[in-house]
Amino acid sequence: MKIKTAILTVALGSTLVLAACGGADSSSKDDKMDDTKSAMTDKKDSMMKANQKVSMMATLSGEGAHKVSGTATIKDSKLMLTDFVTDEGPDLHVYLAKGNDVKDGVEVSKIDLKEMSQTFDVSDKDLTKYDTVMIYCEKAHEVFGKGALSDKMDDTAMTMMTGNFAGVGQHKVSGTATIDGDDLKLMNFKTDEGPDLHVYLTKDGDIKTGKEISKIDLKAAEQNFSLAGVETGDYNTVVIYCEKAHEAFGQAPLNS
């Protein structure tokens, strides 16, 4: 009887020891997972803070027989293509790369072949790794165009802002407005007809405190206006406004 009792006691003790070890092991694994998640979060936060300081610009040009032109600007964790023109391709994407090899790069987004101004979020990319912007055809495995990034950005690049038009009320207005240094550019622009339409720079769409820039051409898809002497930093919205009807036809909030 004593022997049976001793055996039972030893078995129970072993079970308790193993359970304790198992619990400790599980707790240790959970702690390691928490530490890993915390490290990943810290690394991501550190990368995003570093990205906020990155300001670079590249002039795009075609590769081989392809024609690509325009400017690529990285600022405030965004990649902006302006004055962008490219040959058509079946599946064109914009990449950030190191040197000339797309294999060492990262895909940012598929591009719109027709839009001269396009903006992409790159906050999740480590911008310190890359020095080249590429326009790459996924289907043909071919580089259509590229540009070397430089941190020597001029004042024009630093004051670049762009936005897409939307109609106000029942009016239809579309296209892109871009402030590029001392120029305001309307691209792919379309508007409902009005008797006396003008383009304004405003703060949050307020015409009363805005600045009239010029009368617009109702039929021209591409229009340029001089902003010489205008403090563009005071404004954040481009408005198409009918002077005769005292009515906004459309507006484009600007983003740097």
C-alpha positions in Angstrom: 0.0 0.0 0.0 2.8 2.3 0.9 4.5 1.5 -2.4 1.4 2.4 -4.3 1.1 5.6 -2.4 4.7 6.5 -3.2 4.3 5.8 -6.9 1.1 8.0 -7.0 2.9 10.8 -5.2 5.8 10.7 -7.6 3.5 10.7 -10.6 1.5 13.6 -9.4 4.6 15.5 -8.6 5.9 14.9 -12.1 2.7 16.0 -13.6 2.7 19.3 -11.7 6.3 19.9 -12.6 5.6 19.3 -16.3 2.5 21.5 -16.2 4.5 24.3 -14.6 7.2 23.9 -17.2 4.6 24.0 -19.9 3.0 27.1 -18.5 6.4 28.8 -18.3 7.2 27.8 -21.8 3.9 29.2 -23.1 4.4 32.4 -21.2 7.9 32.7 -22.6 6.6 32.2 -26.2 3.9 34.9 -25.6 6.6 37.2 -24.3 8.8 36.6 -27.3 5.9 37.2 -29.7 5.1 40.5 -27.9 8.7 41.5 -28.1 8.8 40.7 -31.8 5.6 42.7 -32.5 6.9 45.6 -30.4 10.2 45.6 -32.4 8.4 45.5 -35.7 6.2 48.4 -34.6 9.2 50.4 -33.5 11.0 49.6 -36.8 7.9 50.7 -38.8 7.5 53.9 -36.8 11.2 54.7 -37.2 11.0 54.1 -41.0 7.9 56.3 -41.3 9.7 59.1 -39.4 12.7 58.8 -41.6 10.5 58.9 -44.7 9.0 62.2 -43.6 12.5 63.8 -44.0 13.1 62.4 -47.5 12.7 64.9 -50.3 14.0 63.9 -53.7 13.3 64.6 -57.4 14.0 62.8 -60.7 13.6 63.8 -64.3 12.1 60.9 -66.3 13.4 59.9 -69.7 12.6 57.0 -72.0 14.6 53.8 -72.3 15.4 52.2 -75.6 12.8 53.1 -78.2 10.2 54.2 -75.6 9.2 57.8 -74.9 8.7 58.8 -71.3 9.0 62.3 -69.8 8.0 64.3 -66.8 9.1 64.8 -63.2 9.0 62.4 -60.3 9.0 64.0 -56.8 9.1 62.3 -53.4 8.0 64.5 -50.5 6.0 63.9 -47.4 5.9 60.1 -48.0 4.2 60.6 -51.4 5.5 60.0 -54.9 4.2 62.5 -57.4 4.4 62.3 -61.2 3.9 65.7 -62.9 3.9 66.7 -66.6 4.0 62.9 -67.1 3.8 61.4 -70.6 4.5 57.8 -71.5 4.2 55.4 -74.5 1.3 53.1 -74.0 2.0 49.6 -72.6 -0.2 46.7 -71.6 0.6 46.8 -67.8 2.7 49.8 -66.7 3.7 50.3 -63.1 5.9 52.8 -61.2 8.7 51.3 -59.2 11.3 52.5 -56.8 14.7 50.8 -57.4 18.3 50.8 -56.4 20.4 51.5 -59.5 19.2 50.1 -62.8 17.8 46.7 -61.7 14.1 46.5 -61.1 14.7 43.3 -59.2 16.3 45.3 -56.5 13.2 47.6 -56.3 9.7 47.7 -55.0 6.5 48.2 -57.0 4.5 51.3 -55.9 1.4 51.2 -58.1 -0.1 50.7 -61.5 -0.1 54.0 -63.4 -2.8 55.8 -65.5 -1.5 56.1 -69.0 -3.5 59.3 -69.6 -3.0 61.3 -66.4 -0.2 63.9 -66.5 -0.3 64.3 -62.7 -0.5 61.3 -60.4 0.2 60.9 -56.7 1.0 57.6 -54.8 1.4 56.9 -51.1 4.8 55.5 -50.3 4.7 55.7 -46.5 5.1 51.9 -46.2 8.3 51.9 -48.3 11.8 52.4 -46.9 12.6 55.5 -49.1 16.2 55.6 -47.9 16.9 52.4 -49.9 16.1 53.6 -53.4 17.7 56.1 -55.8 15.8 55.5 -59.0 12.2 55.9 -60.2 11.2 53.4 -63.0 8.2 53.0 -65.3 8.1 49.3 -65.8 5.9 47.0 -68.0 5.0 44.0 -65.9 3.7 42.0 -68.9 6.7 42.6 -71.2 9.3 42.7 -68.3 10.7 45.8 -69.8 11.7 49.3 -68.5 9.9 52.0 -70.4 11.5 54.9 -68.6 13.4 56.0 -65.5 15.0 58.8 -63.6 17.8 59.1 -61.0 16.6 60.6 -57.7 18.5 63.5 -56.3 18.0 65.3 -52.9 19.0 68.6 -54.5 15.5 69.9 -55.0 15.0 73.5 -56.2 12.4 75.9 -54.8 10.0 75.0 -57.6 9.9 71.4 -56.6 9.4 72.2 -52.9 6.4 74.4 -53.7 4.6 71.9 -55.9 1.0 71.2 -55.1 -1.7 69.3 -57.0 -5.4 68.3 -56.8 -8.2 66.8 -58.7 -11.3 68.9 -59.7 -14.8 67.9 -58.7 -18.0 69.7 -59.7 -19.9 71.9 -57.2 -23.7 71.4 -57.0 -25.1 70.4 -60.3 -22.1 71.5 -62.3 -19.5 69.1 -63.8 -15.8 70.0 -63.7 -12.9 67.5 -64.0 -9.2 67.5 -64.5 -6.1 68.3 -62.5 -4.8 71.6 -61.0 -1.1 71.8 -60.3 0.9 74.7 -58.7 4.4 74.2 -59.9 6.6 77.1 -58.7 5.2 80.3 -60.3 2.8 78.5 -62.6 -0.8 77.1 -62.2 -1.5 74.4 -64.7 -4.9 72.9 -65.5 -4.6 69.5 -67.2 -7.2 67.2 -68.8 -9.6 70.0 -67.9 -13.3 70.0 -68.7 -16.0 72.2 -67.4 -19.7 73.0 -67.9 -20.1 76.1 -69.9 -20.7 79.4 -68.1 -21.0 83.0 -69.1 -17.9 84.3 -67.3 -15.7 81.6 -65.7 -12.5 82.4 -63.9 -9.9 80.4 -61.9 -9.3 81.4 -58.3 -6.8 80.5 -55.6 -8.7 80.2 -52.3 -8.4 79.0 -48.7 -10.9 76.1 -48.3 -12.9 77.3 -51.3 -13.8 80.8 -49.9 -14.0 83.1 -52.9 -14.3 86.2 -50.7 -10.8 85.8 -49.3 -9.4 84.2 -52.5 -7.4 85.6 -55.4 -8.7 85.7 -58.9 -6.0 84.5 -61.3 -7.5 84.7 -64.8 -10.4 84.1 -67.0 -10.4 80.5 -68.4 -10.8 79.0 -71.8 -13.9 76.7 -71.8 -12.5 74.5 -74.5 -8.8 74.1 -73.7 -7.9 70.9 -71.9 -4.4 72.2 -71.0 -4.1 75.8 -69.6 -1.2 77.6 -67.9 -1.4 80.8 -65.7 1.4 82.8 -64.1 1.4 83.1 -60.3 4.3 85.5 -60.2 4.0 87.6 -57.1 1.3 85.4 -55.5 1.9 83.9 -52.1 0.8 80.4 -53.0 1.3 79.1 -49.5 -1.7 81.2 -48.4 -4.1 79.0 -50.4 -5.1 75.3 -50.6 -7.9 75.1 -53.1 -8.3 76.0 -56.8 -11.9 77.1 -57.7 -13.6 77.6 -61.0 -16.0 80.5 -60.4 -18.6 82.2 -62.5 -18.3 85.9 -62.0 -21.6 86.7 -63.6 -23.7 84.2 -61.6 -21.6 84.5 -58.4 -21.4 80.7 -58.3 -18.6 78.1 -57.9 -18.7 75.5 -60.7 -15.9 73.3 -59.4 -12.9 73.1 -57.0 -9.7 71.1 -56.5 -8.2 70.8 -53.0 -4.4 70.9 -53.2 -2.0 68.5 -51.6 1.8 68.9 -51.5 
